[in-house]
Amino acid sequence: KAGVTQTPRYLIKTRGQQVTLSCSPISGHRSVSWYQQTPGQGLQFLFEYFSETQRNKGNFPGRFSGRQFSNSRSEMNVSTLELGDSALYLCASSLDRNNEQFFGPGTRLTVL
Amino acid sequence: GIQVEQSPPDLILQEGANSTLRCNFSDSVNNLQWFHQNPWGQLINLFYIPSGTKQNGRLSATTVATERYSLLYISSSQTTDSGVYFCAVGGGQTGANNLFFGTGTRLTVIP
């Protein structure tokens, strides 16, 4: 079974731009979660989607948004990029709540 | 959210030595996972262990849910074991699916 895939793997953007990241979960998994990893804040939860609905949201500003499609693929969008948005963005998939989560390789975003 | 504390923050070992990494958490959990983050940033699943004991080769893990801690044992360490180990928990009072991560243990294995 193929693992979780994320595209693109690397991105360089400038302040004020917006960016869209994509995540394809493991086949059959309906839950997709997004996490941000920075040296200062560590790994933090952004949001979770299940069956095309946002089920849970972390403590991030409204500039961070996401969606999930009927095939469970998910995208996250960050608008009006700030320098502090530079981070590794990780996507995880699982069957449902309280199941093992599997992570993709991440997208490394650099904001200049 | 659930507080997760990992210790020690840094660990330097000679190849062949054994080690124990600890994870304390502040609430009841329905999910506990151990990960190894590779140099490219990907989180590699080691164990899904909300309770009990599991073993996989030179690695084993134990979670005592009633006392809110988990231990990861690495025996006969190898240089390829180097990296950052994360403990992550989920569930708690809300039962939500998001994971709360500790700050990690950075392991360096010296030849």
Chai-1 contact restraints between the chains, C-beta under 6 A:
chainA,res_idxA,chainB,res_idxB,connection_type,confidence,min_distance_angstrom,max_distance_angstrom,comment,restraint_id
A,S31,B,N97,contact,1.0,0.0,6.0,A-B,restraint_1
A,G42,B,T103,contact,1.0,0.0,6.0,A-B,restraint_2
A,L43,B,F101,contact,1.0,0.0,6.0,A-B,restraint_3
A,F45,B,N98,contact,1.0,0.0,6.0,A-B,restraint_4
A,E48,B,N97,contact,1.0,0.0,6.0,A-B,restraint_5
A,E48,B,N98,contact,1.0,0.0,6.0,A-B,restraint_6
A,N56,B,A96,contact,1.0,0.0,6.0,A-B,restraint_7
A,N56,B,N98,contact,1.0,0.0,6.0,A-B,restraint_8
A,L88,B,G41,contact,1.0,0.0,6.0,A-B,restraint_9
A,R97,B,N97,contact,1.0,0.0,6.0,A-B,restraint_10
A,N98,B,N30,contact,1.0,0.0,6.0,A-B,restraint_11
A,N98,B,N31,contact,1.0,0.0,6.0,A-B,restraint_12
A,E100,B,Y48,contact,1.0,0.0,6.0,A-B,restraint_13
A,F103,B,L43,contact,1.0,0.0,6.0,A-B,restraint_14
A,P105,B,Q42,contact,1.0,0.0,6.0,A-B,restraint_15
A,G106,B,G41,contact,1.0,0.0,6.0,A-B,restraint_16
